[in-house]
């Protein structure tokens, strides 16, 4: 197996990627190194033919037409054990893991065979948030959560934090086709003592074409899809060309879900957004508009990117609650326990206020009637 250690050139201690500065740092001698914005020649991909003219579906900084289909077809390799070059220890490395820290000597290691060739990510969003900021971020997330159990703040504990670069397929492309809606127009007129309403029904046929970009779908079967969706948005303008040095000091996972197997999730999000927009435009001047038929055909491409995520558990009582933090923006998402007693009292309080308002309104109406 091919390994690459991030060692300090001055003292040979392990170096790590520092999110606030965006540089490699050595915690032992203080050496700081820049990560070049352009990849070294040894890591540069072979030149490809000139890209096609850019269209609306292209993501700035990436040419979706240059998609490497081999990456999506690559099967996960089984590499269960590696030998640390520094201390000689044998450590189990899960098949999807690309970067890790040796638990014996602390060296930050990238398993280069898992990030080269057809398995190489197209880009990475580096960590911006440091793990030391997570307790404050979680406390802000708790704030104003009225249904938490009593004592949750003082009794809960944060488990070990893992900073991991998770694999995502980021989709772009175009939806085009025809959609059919039914709309209504009504008019009223008075005929003697009667008010007559006439309703006309219309079939609305609309051709549509809409471009999409930056629709991410997590490519790891080990994480909860809803949890990852809740972490959005990620700032795609901060995507950097992939460089293994960004992984130093963090864990990194390789995709285990091919793009063609999860593209339906991205397409469904696009279909929902496009349908809402087309319906709003088609329904101008009509009432009770609803879709009755048609479908937009999708032409999608995708890039393989790594996004920064902190993952940890919050322990309270005998239960653990899973949390995740967007390592770029600091957004916190996770499970929270609900105190049933507090929830019931909160309901009764709100119900009591509402009942009082209704009673007052009813009493006022009665007085006016008198």
C-alpha positions in Angstrom: 0.0 0.0 0.0 1.2 3.5 -0.8 1.3 5.9 2.1 2.1 9.6 2.4 2.9 11.1 5.8 2.6 14.8 6.5 5.8 15.4 8.4 7.4 18.6 9.4 10.6 19.3 7.3 12.2 20.9 10.4 11.6 18.4 13.2 9.9 15.5 11.4 6.9 15.8 13.8 3.4 15.2 12.3 1.9 18.3 10.6 -1.8 19.0 10.4 -4.1 21.2 8.3 -5.1 24.3 10.3 -8.6 25.5 9.3 -8.3 29.2 10.5 -5.1 29.8 8.5 -5.6 27.3 5.7 -2.0 26.2 6.1 -0.1 23.1 7.4 1.3 23.7 10.9 3.6 21.8 13.2 2.5 21.9 16.9 5.9 20.9 18.1 8.3 23.4 16.5 5.8 26.0 15.1 6.7 25.5 11.4 4.0 26.8 9.1 3.7 25.8 5.4 1.5 27.1 2.6 -0.6 24.8 0.5 0.0 25.8 -3.1 -3.2 26.9 -4.9 -2.0 25.0 -8.0 -1.3 21.3 -7.6 2.3 20.1 -7.9 3.3 18.7 -11.3 3.5 15.2 -9.9 -0.1 15.3 -9.0 -1.4 17.0 -12.1 -3.8 15.0 -14.3 -3.0 14.4 -18.0 -4.2 17.3 -20.2 -7.6 16.8 -21.6 -9.1 18.2 -24.8 -10.3 21.8 -24.7 -13.7 21.9 -22.9 -16.9 22.7 -24.8 -18.3 26.2 -24.5 -19.6 26.9 -21.1 -23.3 26.9 -20.6 -25.7 27.7 -17.8 -25.4 24.2 -16.3 -21.6 24.6 -15.6 -20.5 25.2 -12.1 -18.0 28.0 -11.8 -14.5 26.5 -11.6 -15.6 23.1 -12.8 -16.4 21.7 -16.2 -19.2 19.2 -15.8 -18.7 18.0 -19.4 -15.3 16.7 -18.3 -16.8 14.2 -15.9 -14.6 11.2 -15.3 -17.1 8.3 -15.5 -14.5 5.8 -14.4 -14.7 7.3 -10.9 -18.4 6.4 -10.6 -17.7 2.9 -11.8 -14.8 2.2 -9.5 -15.6 -0.5 -6.9 -14.6 0.0 -3.3 -11.3 -1.8 -2.7 -10.7 -3.9 0.4 -7.5 -2.6 2.2 -8.0 -3.7 5.8 -4.5 -3.2 7.2 -1.6 -0.7 6.7 1.8 -0.5 8.3 2.7 2.9 9.7 6.1 3.9 8.2 7.1 5.8 11.3 6.5 3.3 14.1 5.7 0.0 12.2 2.3 -0.5 13.8 -0.3 -2.4 11.9 -3.6 -0.5 12.0 -7.0 -1.5 10.4 -8.1 1.0 7.8 -11.8 0.7 6.7 -12.2 0.2 2.9 -13.7 3.7 2.4 -11.2 5.6 4.6 -8.6 7.7 2.8 -6.9 9.6 5.6 -6.3 8.8 9.3 -4.0 9.4 12.2 -1.9 6.6 13.5 -3.2 5.9 17.1 0.3 4.9 18.3 2.7 7.6 17.0 0.3 10.3 16.0 1.4 10.6 12.4 -1.2 12.0 9.9 -1.3 9.6 7.0 -3.1 9.7 3.6 -3.6 6.3 1.9 -2.6 7.5 -1.6 -3.9 4.5 -3.5 -7.4 5.6 -2.4 -7.1 9.1 -3.7 -5.3 8.7 -7.0 -6.3 7.8 -10.6 -10.0 7.2 -11.0 -10.6 7.4 -7.2 -9.2 10.9 -7.0 -11.7 13.6 -5.9 -12.3 16.5 -8.2 -12.1 19.0 -5.4 -12.3 19.7 -1.7 -13.9 22.3 0.6 -11.3 22.8 3.4 -12.3 23.0 7.1 -12.9 26.5 8.3 -14.2 25.8 11.8 -12.0 24.4 14.5 -13.2 21.7 16.9 -12.6 23.9 19.9 -15.5 26.1 18.7 -18.0 23.3 18.7 -19.2 23.4 22.4 -20.3 27.1 21.9 -21.9 26.3 18.6 -23.9 23.4 20.2 -25.0 25.6 23.1 -26.3 28.2 20.6 -28.2 25.4 18.9 -29.8 24.4 22.3 -30.9 28.0 22.9 -34.6 28.6 23.0 -35.3 24.8 22.6 -38.2 24.9 25.2 -38.9 21.1 25.2 -35.5 19.9 26.3 -35.5 17.8 29.5 -34.8 19.6 32.7 -31.1 19.7 33.5 -30.1 18.8 29.9 -27.6 21.6 29.7 -25.8 20.7 32.9 -26.0 16.9 32.7 -25.3 16.2 29.0 -21.7 15.5 27.8 -20.1 15.7 24.4 -18.5 12.6 23.1 -15.3 12.5 21.1 -15.3 14.7 18.0 -14.3 13.4 14.5 -13.5 15.8 11.8 -14.1 14.0 8.5 -14.1 14.9 4.9 -17.2 13.2 3.6 -17.7 12.3 -0.1 -20.4 14.0 -2.1 -21.6 13.8 -5.7 -22.4 17.4 -6.7 -24.9 17.4 -9.6 -25.6 19.9 -12.3 -27.4 19.9 -15.6 -30.7 20.8 -17.2 -34.4 19.7 -17.0 -36.5 20.2 -20.1 -39.9 19.1 -21.4 -43.6 19.9 -21.1 -46.0 20.1 -18.2 -49.8 20.3 -18.1 -51.9 22.1 -15.6 -55.5 22.8 -15.0 -56.5 26.3 -14.1 -59.8 28.0 -13.3 -61.3 31.4 -13.9 -64.5 32.5 -12.1 -66.8 35.4 -12.5 -69.9 36.4 -10.7 -73.0 38.4 -11.6 -76.3 39.2 -9.9 -79.6 37.9 -11.4 -82.4 39.4 -9.4 -82.1 38.1 -5.8 -79.3 35.6 -6.8 -75.6 35.9 -7.2 -74.5 33.5 -10.0 -70.9 32.3 -10.2 -69.6 30.9 -13.5 -66.3 28.9 -13.5 -64.4 28.1 -16.7 -61.7 25.4 -16.7 -58.6 25.6 -18.8 -55.9 23.2 -19.8 -52.5 24.9 -19.5 -49.7 23.4 -21.6 -46.2 24.8 -20.8 -42.8 24.0 -22.3 -40.0 24.4 -19.8 -36.2 24.3 -19.7 -34.3 25.0 -16.5 -30.6 24.7 -15.6 -29.3 23.6 -12.2 -26.0 23.6 -10.5 -24.4 22.7 -7.1 -27.0 20.1 -6.0 -25.1 17.9 -3.5 -25.9 14.4 -2.5 -23.8 12.5 0.1 -22.1 9.5 -1.3 -21.5 7.6 1.9 -23.9 4.9 2.9 -22.7 5.1 6.5 -24.2 8.5 7.3 -27.9 9.5 7.6 -29.1 11.2 4.4 -31.5 13.6 6.2 -28.7 14.7 8.6 -26.4 15.5 5.7 -29.2 17.3 3.8 -29.7 19.5 6.8 -26.1 20.6 6.8 -26.5 22.5 3.6 -25.7 24.9 2.2 -22.0 24.6 1.5 -20.3 27.6 -0.2 -19.2 26.1 -3.6 -17.1 29.2 -4.4 -14.7 27.9 -1.8 -14.0 24.6 -3.6 -10.3 24.0 -4.0 -8.5 21.7 -6.4 -7.9 18.4 -4.5 -4.6 18.3 -2.5 -3.9 15.5 -0.1 -2.4 18.0 2.4 -5.9 19.4 3.2 -6.6 15.9 4.8 -3.7 16.1 7.3 -5.1 15.7 10.8 -8.6 14.7 9.7 -10.3 11.6 8.7 -11.5 11.3 5.1 -13.9 8.8 3.6 -14.2 7.6 0.0 -17.5 7.2 -1.8 -19.3 3.9 -1.5 -22.3 4.9 -3.5 -21.9 5.4 -7.3 -23.4 8.6 -8.8 -25.8 6.7 -11.0 -27.2 5.0 -7.9 -28.1 8.2 -6.1 -28.7 10.6 -9.0 -32.4 10.1 -8.5 -32.2 12.1 -5.2 -30.7 15.0 -6.9 -33.1 14.8 -9.8 -36.1 14.7 -7.5 -35.0 17.9 -5.8 -34.6 19.5 -9.2 -38.0 18.3 -10.4 -39.7 19.7 -7.2 -38.0 23.1 -7.7 -38.7 23.2 -11.4 -42.3 22.2 -10.9 -42.9 24.9 -8.4 -41.5 27.6 -10.6 -43.3 26.4 -13.7 -46.6 26.1 -11.9 -46.3 29.6 -10.5 -45.7 31.1 -13.9 -48.3 29.0 -15.7 -50.9 29.9 -13.1 -50.7 33.7 -13.5 -54.3 34.9 -13.9 -55.8 31.6 -13.0 -57.2 30.1 -9.7 -56.8 26.7 -8.2 -53.9 25.7 -10.6 -52.7 22.1 -10.2 -50.5 19.8 -12.3 -52.2 17.1 -14.3 -49.5 15.6 -16.4 -46.1 15.8 -18.1 -42.6 15.4 -17.0 -39.3 17.2 -17.4 -36.4 15.0 -18.7 -33.1 15.4 -16.9 -29.7 15.5 -18.4 -27.3 15.5 -15.4 -23.5 15.3 -14.8 -21.7 15.2 -11.5 -18.4 15.9 -9.7 -16.8 14.0 -6.9 -16.1 16.4 -4.0 -15.1 16.2 -0.3 -17.0 18.3 2.2 -15.9 19.1 5.8 -18.1 17.7 8.6 -17.6 17.3 12.3 -19.5 14.3 13.8 -20.0 13.5 17.5 -22.6 12.3 20.0 -24.2 14.2 22.9 -24.8 11.8 25.8 -27.6 12.4 28.3 -28.8 9.7 30.7 -28.5 6.4 29.0 -29.0 7.7 25.5 -26.7 9.2 22.8 -27.9 11.7 20.3 -26.1 12.1 16.9 -24.9 15.5 15.9 -23.1 16.9 12.9 -21.6 20.3 12.2 -20.8 21.9 8.8 -17.1 22.3 9.0 -17.2 25.3 6.7 -20.1 27.4 8.1 -20.5 26.0 11.6 -24.2 25.1 11.1 -25.3 22.5 13.8 -27.8 19.8 13.2 -28.7 16.8 15.3 -31.2 14.9 17.4 -32.7 16.4 20.6 -34.6 14.7 23.4 -38.1 15.9 24.3 -39.3 16.0 27.9 -42.9 14.7 27.6 -44.0 16.4 30.8 -42.6 19.8 29.6 -44.1 19.2 26.1 -47.6 18.6 27.7 -47.4 21.6 29.9 -46.3 23.8 27.0 -49.3 22.5 25.0 -51.7 23.2 27.9 -50.2 26.7 28.3 -50.6 27.5 24.6 -54.1 25.9 24.5 -55.1 27.9 27.6 -54.0 31.2 26.1 -55.8 30.4 22.8 -59.0 29.3 24.7 -58.9 32.6 26.7 -58.6 34.6 23.5 -61.6 32.8 21.9 -63.6 33.3 25.1 -62.9 37.0 25.1 -63.8 37.3 21.5 -67.0 35.4 22.1 -67.9 37.5 25.1 -67.2 40.7 23.1 -69.4 39.6 20.3 -72.2 38.8 22.8 -71.9 42.2 24.4 -72.1 43.9 21.0 -75.1 41.8 20.1 -76.9 43.0 23.3 
